[in-house]
Amino acid sequence: MKNRTIPVILTAAVTSIVTLFAAAKLQGDDSILFKSTDREAVPVNYVGYNEGLGTLNSAAPVDFQPAAEASVQAVVHIKTITKKQVTRETSWFGDYYAVTPEQKGSGSGVVISNDGYIVTNNHVINGADEVTVTFNDRYTATAKVVGTDPTTDLAVLKVEETKLPFMEFGNSDDVKLGQWILAVGYPFTLEATVTAGIVSAKGRSIGVNTNKAGAVESYIQTDAAVNPGNSGGALVNTKGQLIGINSAIASPTGSYAGYSYSIPANLVRKVVNDLIQTGSVQRAYIGIEFFNRKSMTPEQLQELGIDRNEGVYVAGIQAGSGAAMAGLQKGDFITQVNNMNVRTEPELLEKIATFKPGDNISITYKRGNEELKTTVLLKKMGNIANSLLGATFQPLTNEQKRSWGVNSGILMAKKGDGAMSSIANLNDRFLVTSINGIPVNTTDDIREIMSKYESVRLEGFYPDKRNAGMFYYGLSKKDME
């Protein structure tokens, strides 16, 4: 048995050596055992912390100290008081008085000029009777509300102080995924607090502000810890520049759970300048309609080609708008605004919102396989809204439909001085969902229905008072003439 095993072992060993030798000759290498330095084509690298062994160059350690120390000097603690309110109400049992107790609120703000202008969130100071700001050195001053813009959730305050430390605006278009950032504010009424993280995403829409007509949501998403009280505080790059205003968190508990959202600085700067100069925001509109991709099925995305194209799909063109005059058509894909890429609807809304009515912008778009360019004259919303019976109507965006839970509807922004004003108890900002049970989306729909009936019943609700339920208003043929 032993004598038989030895020849077998020897034969196997000789065979293995001959095989290795032949393979080495075929590859032009005189050595039998390969060295790792001789195999340049092998796509494998070590992932240790040793220099030169990784596939990416190691970045120098980031020092947050200068940016942090400068930022806390320009971020203030905002405190608000809403006084007690007594209102007279009527019920089946007679009149009574409802008392709303005094309410106190807290948030953050960013000083943006040495003469005392401060930017914060609208929801921080909304409805407040008194607003005070406390600086990092604990000095407290009364603030005046210069202006607010609910559609972007921004507000501007003013304190009568000079030579204040302030923060310079950075360019939020230059913000990159993965870059380091700081969040500075006053969470939970603590002293000035700095947290660090990275940019997780751009152009995020989370639906927190879409119940406002014309709302713009295109947040910078980060993983920096932001909590109640941080609203209105600063999102800062490592140079100490303001690149966003911290505004919201996504959380099942109400406290930080890994996701925070900031309004991009370029949009903030435009809104702030408008509020300071005119007291209101000069909002420009391109005049297109688009779909909410999140609510669409894969089959719908495929049918329209949205699953294979970058850019914003044009679902419709509003008559008389800059988009209509520029020749844009339903089915086009907008890919750039002034040579800046736009991939999603929130990104497009953000870019447009940084311009003023009367500005001309360059639009790059795809029509089929052809890439084209055109110039669009931006207009005011009132200029592209449709008028009917003295009222001004605005078509709904898909984001508004989703937020308000409707499949159809057109917003009566102003009832005007015509026939609509004759309807008792009808107020501005009434969302008409249907007329005589027929869904409506445009003023053409309304005209067509009204031409067929001697009287009509408008059905809908007030988005700002959704809990009040549905409302119904009647209008006769005589009124409509």
C-alpha positions, -999 to +999 in steps of 0.1 A: +000+000+000+028+024+009+048+016-022+017+025-044+012+059-027+047+073-032+046+071-071+012+088-071+025+117-050+056+121-071+036+121-103+013+149-090+042+170-078+060+168-111+028+176-131+022+207-110+057+221-115+056+215-152+022+233-154+034+264-135+066+266-156+046+264-188+021+291-177+050+314-168+066+310-202+033+317-220+029+350-201+065+361-208+076+359-172+107+339-162+095+336-126+072+309-115+056+329-086+039+362-095+047+394-076+019+419-070+040+447-085+041+429-118+003+427-122-006+463-131-039+454-146-053+439-115-081+464-103-076+457-067-062+481-041-057+481-004-080+503+017-057+509+046-048+544+059-013+542+044-004+569+018-004+557-018-023+525-013-058+538-019-076+547-051-085+582-039-062+609-027-066+615+010-080+650+018-063+671+044-080+671+077-107+698+080-103+725+106-138+738+116-125+762+143-122+795+123-156+790+106-172+780+138-158+809+159-168+835+132-203+821+127-214+821+163-207+859+164-232+865+136-260+840+146-286+854+171-312+839+194-347+850+185-375+851+211-411+859+203-442+867+223-478+865+210-501+883+234-532+868+249-562+871+226-599+872+235-624+867+207-662+867+208-678+836+194-713+826+187-729+791+191-764+776+195-762+784+232-754+821+227-723+842+227-692+833+245-655+844+247-626+823+236-593+830+252-560+821+236-532+824+263-500+842+257-475+822+237-438+823+236-415+810+208-379+807+201-356+803+171-325+815+154-314+842+130-284+853+110-270+889+109-263+897+072-252+933+075-233+954+100-263+978+103-286+952+118-305+933+091-313+897+102-327+868+082-347+841+098-376+818+090-411+831+086-425+804+109-402+816+137-418+851+139-452+845+122-480+861+143-457+874+170-465+907+187-430+911+201-396+900+187-363+903+205-328+890+194-300+881+217-265+882+204-236+859+213-223+883+239-258+882+255-268+917+245-305+918+237-324+942+214-359+946+201-363+937+165-387+951+139-402+928+112-392+943+078-410+918+057-420+882+053-424+857+025-444+826+034-438+810+000-401+805+008-406+806+047-382+836+050-384+868+070-362+898+075-358+916+109-340+949+117-323+960+149-311+996+154-275+987+159-243+994+140-209+977+135-224+943+141-205+911+131-223+897+101-220+867+078-212+869+041-233+850+016-217+821-003-228+807-036-252+778-030-249+767-066-213+757-058-224+734-029-213+699-037-225+665-023-203+653+004-187+686+013-183+695+050-208+720+065-217+735+099-251+742+113-252+771+138-281+780+160-299+779+193-315+745+197-338+739+227-330+775+239-294+765+246-265+789+240-251+791+205-244+756+193-223+744+163-228+709+147-210+695+117-220+672+089-219+668+051-242+678+023-264+647+017-285+659-012-296+690-031-330+701-046-351+683-020-388+690-017-404+676+015-439+691+013-436+712+045-443+745+027-464+735-004-497+745+011-487+781+002-496+792-034-464+797-054-443+779-027-407+771-035-390+741-019-355+731-030-337+723+002-301+715+008-302+682+028-275+676+054-268+652+083-257+680+106-277+678+138-306+704+138-333+705+164-362+727+174-348+762+180-323+759+151-349+772+126-336+804+110-300+796+119-270+793+096-257+766+073-221+775+068-192+762+046-157+757+059-148+792+047-174+806+071-198+817+044-236+815+046-248+788+022-283+782+036-309+790+063-317+759+084-355+754+083-368+719+088-360+684+099-375+651+089-383+632+121-409+609+136-403+624+170-399+661+163-362+660+172-332+654+150-332+619+134-305+623+108-320+646+082-321+684+082-330+709+054-318+744+046-330+770+021-302+777-004-283+810+001-289+822-035-326+821-030-323+836+005-303+865-009-328+873-036-358+872-012-340+893+014-330+920-011-366+922-023-380+925+012-355+951+022-360+972-009-398+969-015-413+951+014-425+922-007-410+896-030-410+902-068-417+866-079-410+856-115-427+827-133-417+808-164-452+795-171-449+758-174-467+729-157-450+697-146-457+664-130-448+652-096-426+622-104-430+607-070-467+602-075-463+586-110-462+549-117-432+533-135-455+528-165-464+565-166-428+575-164-418+552-192-447+563-214-436+599-212-399+590-215-391+606-181-373+575-170-348+579-198-342+617-198-325+641-175-343+674-169-378+686-162-406+673-183-429+700-196-464+688-190-481+719-202-476+756-212-496+784-196-511+807-222-495+841-224-465+831-204-428+836-212-425+799-219-453+801-245-437+831-262-403+814-263-417+784-282-415+758-254-439+729-259-455+701-240-432+671-240-399+692-239-373+684-213-357+715-197-321+707-188-304+740-181-312+775-168-285+800-178-262+771-184-268+757-149-280+721-149-315+713-136-326+677-131-357+680-110-387+702-106-376+717-073-343+726-088-360+744-117-383+763-093-353+774-072-334+787-102-364+806-115-371+821-080-337+838-079-347+860-109-371+890-111-401+896-134-387+912-166-355+891-165-345+872-197-331+838-190-315+812-213-333+778-213-317+747-227-341+719-236-344+686-254-371+680-280-369+644-291-332+638-298-324+674-305-309+698-280-322+734-284-319+768-267-343+797-263-346+829-243-376+832-219-389+865-206-400+859-170-434+875-159-452+882-128-477+855-116-506+880-121-496+884-157-499+847-165-529+839-143-563+837-161-591+860-155-628+851-155-659+869-143-636+895-126-617+868-106-581+858-110-574+821-113-541+802-110-536+766-122-524+742-095-490+726-096-487+688-091-471+695-057-501+715-046-525+688-058-505+662-038-503+684-007-540+693-008-552+658-017-570+667-050-568+653-085-583+685-101-588+721-092-579+757-100-572+783-073-593+815-073-565+838-060-587+870-061-624+872-066-621+907-081-650+931-088-670+911-113-696+883-110-676+863-085-677+892-060-715+890-060-714+856-044-721+859-007-693+847+017-670+838-012-635+848-002-601+849-019-579+818-022-609+795-028-599+762-045-625+753-071-623+715-075-655+711-096-685+729-110-718+710-111-699+679-102-675+683-132-638+685-124-621+717-135-584+725-140-584+756-162-605+787-169-614+771-202-630+743-183-650+768-162-661+787-193-673+756-211-693+744-181-709+778-175-719+781-212-741+749-209-761+756-177-785+783-165-770+781-131-739+765-117-726+754-083-690+759-075-675+732-052-643+734-033-625+744-001-600+769+013-565+754+014-556+777+043-586+765+063-587+728+052-603+717+084-634+738+077-645+713+051-661+717+017-680+749+005-706+753-022-715+786-040-742+792-065-741+814-096-770+821-121-768+827-158-778+864-152-749+868-129-725+853-155-735+876-183 
